[in-house]
Amino acid sequence: MKVKIAYGILGFIRFTKGYYLVFITSRKRVAKIGKHSIYTVREMQLTAVFKTTTSEGRDDENRYLQFFKDINIDKGFYFSYTYDLTRSL
């Protein structure tokens, strides 16, 4: 088992085979509000939460995975560990 650094969890997503956990594997600090750092996602990684036992539907699964990976999440997705970004300034 490989150990990797993750800076956060974006959530779970489900395709035809099962659920994937979406991790933030690279981030960039883009702003600071007072003492709070604001980050953007540079890279994310999907990790399957299931074991593949059959090849049935594998082509569809791979196609959906590629669609999801093509989403450019580093454009306009921001997060902070200590500041609620939904608050208005």
VENVENPE-V816592 format. One record per pair of residues at least 24 apart in sequence whose ideal C-beta (glycine too) atoms are under 8 Angstrom apart, sorted by the first residue. I is the first residue (numbers start at 1). GAP is how many residues later the second one is. Records with the same first field share a line. If there is no record, write none. Layout:
I = GAP + GAP
//
This chain:
4 = 41
6 = 39
7 = 32
8 = 71 + 73
10 = 31 + 34
12 = 37
13 = 33 + 55
15 = 45 + 46 + 49 + 50 + 53
16 = 41 + 44 + 45 + 48
17 = 31 + 33 + 35 + 40 + 41 + 44
18 = 30 + 31 + 32
19 = 29 + 30 + 31
20 = 26 + 27 + 28 + 29 + 45
21 = 25 + 26 + 28
22 = 24
23 = 24
24 = 55
30 = 48
31 = 47
33 = 47 + 50 + 56
34 = 49
35 = 47
36 = 44 + 46 + 47
37 = 43 + 44 + 45
38 = 40 + 41 + 42 + 45 + 47
39 = 39 + 40 + 41
40 = 34 + 37 + 38 + 39
41 = 32 + 33 + 36 + 38
42 = 32
43 = 31
44 = 29
//
